[in-house]
Amino acid sequence: MSLSTSSFNEENTTKMDTSITIDDQASSKQMVDQAEDRRVFIKITLAIVLGMMVAMGLVRLLLDANGANKQGILGRVLQAQAAIPQIIAEPNDLVMFYGSSMTRAGFSPRKFDRDLKVMGKDITSFNFGFGGLNPYYQELLSRRLAEQFIEQDRKLKLALIEFNPFQATTTRWNRAKFTLDSYITMLSNDAELWQILQQDLSRGIHLFNIKYIRNHVSAEMVTSYYAREIFPPQRGQRFKDDEETVAARRSLGKELNQAFETDYPNYSGEDWYYPWRGAGTIPQERSEKTLAVFDDYYAATQTDAQMKNDRLSRIRSADIEELHFEPFLVESFIGIVKNFQRFSEKVEVVMLPKNSRYIHYTPEAKIRLAQAIKQIEKATGIKIKNHQDIKEVNADMYRDSTHLSRYRGDIAYTDFLLSEYAKVL
Amino acid sequence: MIFNTPIFFWFFCIFILFYGFAFLKQTPKVYLLLVSSLIFYGAWNYSFIPLLVGSGIADYFIAQAIGNASSQRNKKRWLILSLVINLGILATFKYADFAIASVADLLSVLGYQASFTTLSWVLPVGISFYTFQSMSYTIDVYRGDMKPRKGLVEFVAALSFFPQLVAGPILRAKHILPQMHAISMPKWLEAKHGFLLITVGLIKKTGADILAIPAEKAFAAQEALSTLEMWTGVLAFAGQIYGDFSGYTDMAIGLAILLGFNIPLNFRVPYFAKSPVDFWRRWHISLSSWLKDYLYISLGGNRNNNRTRNVFLTMLLGGLWHGAAWTFVAWGAFHGAIITLTHYFANLPIFSRFNNSNALAVSFVKWAMTFYLILIGWVFFRATDINSAITIIGNLHTIGSASVLGANAWTIFIFTTVWILMVHVMDYFVIKSADKLEQKNWQFWLLIIVGQALCLLIGEPSNEFIYFQF
């Protein structure tokens, strides 16, 4: 009995032991499996995070090595933005001409201030004309100006704002899309990006990523850069100059650079505080010899073929004769004017001279332009001054189909502006 | 949310932390997958989540009802209900406006001026994929190919599984449901394969975005192009759509592997195909096999001498699946026609030597003919309308109106050709011998990081994947 009991107990004990062993084994195997799973996931997580960090580091290195950073891309705009405190601190009354590359080429602050000084008016003016922007980007920049002027309780005596119809077309907008995200991150503040993130999480994260991880350089911008190398946006030039003119152009370009070095052997950009102030020297600051080289240079560059090619490229890039406006850009322009109205004693909206020898609006474009002007005037309460066909600027004063030429067009137009606005300053 | 965007990167990082470290047991993992998939889908448009979940719930219970039905007749009724729901969703959201516009056009041709109001509803992203996936479950249960499975949450989690939710591959219930029922974690070597596929996918997508530029130029036809530029544009689109779609699929498969799921191959070097039939065995395999199993066979397959009709109908509807436009119908019809012709010629004794030959020259001719036909097919697929497609095909076969080649025309042509070839070689390598690379640590990670860096450097994340619209 006892044996039997003992036997029973032994048997049961053995069974229990076996069962415990099996359970232990299963549990131990499960623990080993879980530990193995966890090890794999630690590796996966590390691979994702470290891999991305190293890859991003490589991207930053490559971008920096190619000078693709925000200074390289929007250098002058950012320099101008950074100089706002310096502008606000100027003792004289302030005038700012805000616009596109046409403004940049067409207005000389040095001449403007100099001539006003002769009239007994102490004014410091700034050329805030920037190439490659459109009203959307300009609106963002004007917010930065408004913020700082209002914060310092400073006002512009006069704000001249260029309404450039070519900048507000759908074609222009479509072609600028690859720069959109980079420029937004450069010109917006974090609060504005945060607002975007609240409206569209995906886009907001995308923009913060570009700003803080990609050093403001979006993948779209890089792609576009490389793609343009491989896939040039337009066909070869249609109109050709004779070889003599082409050769002259090349040699005169070099000669002009040498002439500048001769005129200003110790040139330091900071002494002149442009490029951010805008425009460069005036004829009085260049030698007779250099100005003569400029005459030759313009003769070689402002040929009929060059102008016609330039016209075609601008039709392609900005729809300059049909003028199909992008409503969003027109709205953005209205935003610019309203921002300036917040910190300016007087705001004027002007349309710069147009090279009417080469640029001709279609009848439909004229109607569209009139509608856009009406919309802007209604929203801002400001009558746009149309300087497109002023007699003071003639067709020989353009360096291409749209931009006024240096020492000629810019001087003539600045003179015109003086005649118009000196009395209100 | 697109795989190659920062938001997806952060989403996936957070997800993997929960998935790998917090939700260790089966049931919580399934719930986590479901919730994450719905967040993923909702990031695009949350208002369509009920449609996705609703169609899944409906098919789950319909499959149960089919399983419990006492007679074949009742089973059929339940199946019809499932088809009506799924095809009804597709018809309403995807094809209603197309049908309305087509009727209006037809009436106009007949001389009646009718004014119809279109719905203009937003097309829910991935609708064609998840409705087909869901439908295959009820059909499989009806046919007795699988038993209805218990577990509603598992079923909806499988249907909405985020790696493949919006652009496939189209998974079969019998493939994904068992995996969802017993999620097994990946081994490290498998995970490495996942990373490789994600990188390969990113590279393909990046290349596709670049090829979009010459493709757009040719198809937009805003300026006169030479014949070479037109061919380059069509070739570029072939490269673009392959890189875009197979790139997305590679990323989907790679991500799924990291989560412990095995998704079948969706592409097998398709442009190396040597006949149109061969092409469809290599291109979008999950769709072509779906169409074969559920449509072609349902129509009767090869039986009763109806093969030609059935092939043609299957391809026509396959074309329509891609989009509600006559261009897609034409693309489907074109493929239907060339497959039918292939079958016809294959049966002619005069071609038997050619068909059975594996000689290099013959293989090359077969490949060249097939690739030419595929390219012509892509013109219908990409063109804005049938007339443009016909004009483009005409331009491809005549000397272009532009006498001067655009800048870099030959460079672009060579770049496009080399890219397509390179992507195929890369794919071939991944299929055949990726495991050898995955054994080598340094070389493997160097390749992954350089590949990812290149894709981060360039690429256009704002460009959505083409197949999202289908």
Boltz contact constraints between the chains, C-beta under 6 A:
constraints:
  - contact:
      token1: [A, 37]
      token2: [B, 185]
      max_distance: 6.0
  - contact:
      token1: [A, 40]
      token2: [B, 188]
      max_distance: 6.0
  - contact:
      token1: [A, 41]
      token2: [B, 20]
      max_distance: 6.0
  - contact:
      token1: [A, 43]
      token2: [B, 188]
      max_distance: 6.0
  - contact:
      token1: [A, 44]
      token2: [B, 191]
      max_distance: 6.0
  - contact:
      token1: [A, 44]
      token2: [B, 258]
      max_distance: 6.0
  - contact:
      token1: [A, 45]
      token2: [B, 16]
      max_distance: 6.0
  - contact:
      token1: [A, 51]
      token2: [B, 449]
      max_distance: 6.0
  - contact:
      token1: [A, 54]
      token2: [B, 449]
      max_distance: 6.0
  - contact:
      token1: [A, 55]
      token2: [B, 449]
      max_distance: 6.0
  - contact:
      token1: [A, 55]
      token2: [B, 452]
      max_distance: 6.0
  - contact:
      token1: [A, 55]
      token2: [B, 453]
      max_distance: 6.0
  - contact:
      token1: [A, 55]
      token2: [B, 456]
      max_distance: 6.0
  - contact:
      token1: [A, 58]
      token2: [B, 453]
      max_distance: 6.0
  - contact:
      token1: [A, 59]
      token2: [B, 453]
      max_distance: 6.0
  - contact:
      token1: [A, 59]
      token2: [B, 456]
      max_distance: 6.0
  - contact:
      token1: [A, 59]
      token2: [B, 457]
      max_distance: 6.0
  - contact:
      token1: [A, 62]
      token2: [B, 457]
      max_distance: 6.0
  - contact:
      token1: [A, 202]
      token2: [B, 7]
      max_distance: 6.0
  - contact:
      token1: [A, 205]
      token2: [B, 6]
      max_distance: 6.0
  - contact:
      token1: [A, 205]
      token2: [B, 7]
      max_distance: 6.0
  - contact:
      token1: [A, 206]
      token2: [B, 6]
      max_distance: 6.0
  - contact:
      token1: [A, 209]
      token2: [B, 6]
      max_distance: 6.0
  - contact:
      token1: [A, 219]
      token2: [B, 458]
      max_distance: 6.0
  - contact:
      token1: [A, 219]
      token2: [B, 459]
      max_distance: 6.0
  - contact:
      token1: [A, 220]
      token2: [B, 460]
      max_distance: 6.0
  - contact:
      token1: [A, 222]
      token2: [B, 457]
      max_distance: 6.0
  - contact:
      token1: [A, 222]
      token2: [B, 458]
      max_distance: 6.0
  - contact:
      token1: [A, 223]
      token2: [B, 458]
      max_distance: 6.0
  - contact:
      token1: [A, 223]
      token2: [B, 460]
      max_distance: 6.0
  - contact:
      token1: [A, 227]
      token2: [B, 210]
      max_distance: 6.0
  - contact:
      token1: [A, 227]
      token2: [B, 213]
      max_distance: 6.0
  - contact:
      token1: [A, 231]
      token2: [B, 213]
      max_distance: 6.0
  - contact:
      token1: [A, 232]
      token2: [B, 407]
      max_distance: 6.0
  - contact:
      token1: [A, 235]
      token2: [B, 406]
      max_distance: 6.0
  - contact:
      token1: [A, 236]
      token2: [B, 407]
      max_distance: 6.0
